[in-house]
């Protein structure tokens, strides 16, 4: 399946992204791609996109990643709502306590064997 996503280029601490069409299985860094559709510089927010080619690839069936989708909506290439790309917050301690814990089925049906007390060791006389 084809996807439109970023491929990172640039130096350490100087990110620069190309917007490319690639197979979804290719790695997101230095992977093979079909076509370059533009670029995005996150430090200066500068970007350039080939709108006609992006529309073509979307019509053929390529899917845009969430971040690229939001960039296309912002730039006016797509008419849609932005997708949330933020991480979901972790559960708080109160929410974790409220969630019921399911018992394993085996524990409910198991028959408990009577526990026999252990014999105490005999004390040895000290010499």
FENFEN-V491953 format. One record per residue. N is the residue number from 0. PHI is phi in whole degrees, 0 to 359 (NA if undefined). PSI is psi in whole degrees, -180 to 180 (999 if undefined). OMEGA is omega in whole degrees, 0 to 359 (* if undefined). Layout:
n->N phi->PHI psi->PSI omega->OMEGA
n->N phi->PHI psi->PSI omega->OMEGA
//
This chain:
n->0 phi->NA psi->134 omega->180
n->1 phi->276 psi->146 omega->178
n->2 phi->221 psi->149 omega->175
n->3 phi->257 psi->118 omega->183
n->4 phi->209 psi->178 omega->178
n->5 phi->275 psi->144 omega->166
n->6 phi->238 psi->126 omega->184
n->7 phi->281 psi->132 omega->170
n->8 phi->230 psi->-180 omega->179
n->9 phi->101 psi->172 omega->184
n->10 phi->273 psi->178 omega->175
n->11 phi->295 psi->134 omega->181
n->12 phi->64 psi->12 omega->174
n->13 phi->227 psi->72 omega->185
n->14 phi->290 psi->146 omega->177
n->15 phi->210 psi->130 omega->186
n->16 phi->241 psi->140 omega->170
n->17 phi->261 psi->142 omega->174
n->18 phi->265 psi->118 omega->186
n->19 phi->227 psi->162 omega->170
n->20 phi->259 psi->126 omega->182
n->21 phi->212 psi->166 omega->173
n->22 phi->288 psi->142 omega->185
n->23 phi->298 psi->-27 omega->183
n->24 phi->281 psi->-17 omega->179
n->25 phi->290 psi->148 omega->181
n->26 phi->294 psi->147 omega->183
n->27 phi->286 psi->-9 omega->178
n->28 phi->238 psi->120 omega->177
n->29 phi->63 psi->30 omega->176
n->30 phi->273 psi->171 omega->177
n->31 phi->284 psi->150 omega->179
n->32 phi->218 psi->162 omega->183
n->33 phi->274 psi->-46 omega->184
n->34 phi->205 psi->145 omega->175
n->35 phi->272 psi->127 omega->183
n->36 phi->251 psi->-4 omega->180
n->37 phi->157 psi->-166 omega->179
n->38 phi->214 psi->166 omega->178
n->39 phi->212 psi->127 omega->176
n->40 phi->251 psi->109 omega->185
n->41 phi->289 psi->-21 omega->180
n->42 phi->286 psi->-43 omega->182
n->43 phi->258 psi->-4 omega->183
n->44 phi->61 psi->19 omega->178
n->45 phi->281 psi->137 omega->177
n->46 phi->208 psi->155 omega->177
n->47 phi->218 psi->130 omega->184
n->48 phi->230 psi->145 omega->174
n->49 phi->268 psi->93 omega->189
n->50 phi->298 psi->-41 omega->182
n->51 phi->295 psi->-43 omega->180
n->52 phi->291 psi->-36 omega->178
n->53 phi->295 psi->-44 omega->178
n->54 phi->297 psi->-37 omega->178
n->55 phi->298 psi->-50 omega->183
n->56 phi->295 psi->-35 omega->177
n->57 phi->293 psi->-36 omega->179
n->58 phi->290 psi->-29 omega->179
n->59 phi->284 psi->-23 omega->177
n->60 phi->126 psi->5 omega->178
n->61 phi->289 psi->145 omega->179
n->62 phi->253 psi->135 omega->177
n->63 phi->274 psi->141 omega->175
n->64 phi->293 psi->166 omega->185
n->65 phi->299 psi->-44 omega->182
n->66 phi->292 psi->-42 omega->178
n->67 phi->293 psi->-38 omega->177
n->68 phi->303 psi->-46 omega->179
n->69 phi->296 psi->-36 omega->177
n->70 phi->294 psi->-39 omega->179
n->71 phi->292 psi->-38 omega->178
n->72 phi->293 psi->-42 omega->181
n->73 phi->296 psi->-37 omega->182
n->74 phi->278 psi->-13 omega->178
n->75 phi->92 psi->9 omega->179
n->76 phi->286 psi->-38 omega->178
n->77 phi->248 psi->148 omega->175
n->78 phi->252 psi->89 omega->181
n->79 phi->202 psi->176 omega->176
n->80 phi->274 psi->154 omega->176
n->81 phi->289 psi->151 omega->178
n->82 phi->262 psi->143 omega->177
n->83 phi->288 psi->130 omega->181
n->84 phi->241 psi->4 omega->180
n->85 phi->281 psi->155 omega->177
n->86 phi->289 psi->147 omega->177
n->87 phi->283 psi->140 omega->180
n->88 phi->292 psi->149 omega->178
n->89 phi->288 psi->157 omega->179
n->90 phi->292 psi->141 omega->176
n->91 phi->281 psi->170 omega->181
n->92 phi->297 psi->-36 omega->180
n->93 phi->293 psi->-42 omega->180
n->94 phi->293 psi->-34 omega->180
n->95 phi->291 psi->-35 omega->180
n->96 phi->288 psi->-34 omega->183
n->97 phi->290 psi->-32 omega->183
n->98 phi->295 psi->126 omega->180
n->99 phi->289 psi->145 omega->179
n->100 phi->260 psi->125 omega->181
n->101 phi->276 psi->135 omega->178
n->102 phi->276 psi->147 omega->176
n->103 phi->295 psi->148 omega->183
n->104 phi->296 psi->-36 omega->182
n->105 phi->297 psi->-38 omega->183
n->106 phi->293 psi->-33 omega->181
n->107 phi->288 psi->-38 omega->185
n->108 phi->268 psi->-8 omega->184
n->109 phi->287 psi->143 omega->177
n->110 phi->265 psi->126 omega->182
n->111 phi->279 psi->132 omega->178
n->112 phi->276 psi->145 omega->179
n->113 phi->295 psi->141 omega->182
n->114 phi->267 psi->123 omega->179
n->115 phi->271 psi->138 omega->178
n->116 phi->290 psi->145 omega->180
n->117 phi->280 psi->139 omega->177
n->118 phi->290 psi->140 omega->180
n->119 phi->281 psi->141 omega->179
n->120 phi->290 psi->143 omega->181
n->121 phi->287 psi->140 omega->180
n->122 phi->284 psi->136 omega->178
n->123 phi->267 psi->138 omega->179
n->124 phi->292 psi->139 omega->180
n->125 phi->276 psi->143 omega->183
n->126 phi->265 psi->999 omega->*
//
